Amino acid sequence: MTQEFIIIVALAGLVTLALKSAFIEGQHYFTLPKWFVDALEFVPPAVLCALIIPGIFKGEVGLIAAFGAVTIDPKPIAAAVAALAFFMTKKTIPTLTAGMASLYLVYWLQI
């Protein structure tokens, strides 16, 4: 790790902190329009989908890249099992456990 890398990461962190705190600190000086505040409700699900969906349906990273290719991609199956576990329990730990267990099980059954 070079000194330049550390400086760039620190500057990126400061920029991120400034952008996020601008909304929090700025609310004392101005109010956002209601339509904008209502639209902010949809940002977390949109970001989550943008991060998760490509990881499920695209590329050979992680498990497959480490252990080799298989006939059936286990990621969509594991995602479906994790979603089902979430809708049944509404808890994080059972969701993660079911998703990871099904990911490894489907992968190892094909080896």
PyMOL commands that set and color helices and strands:
alter all, ss='L'
color gray80, all
select helices_A, chain A and resi 3-26+34-57+63-67+74-89+92-110
alter helices_A, ss='H'
color red, helices_A
deselect
rebuild
show_as cartoon
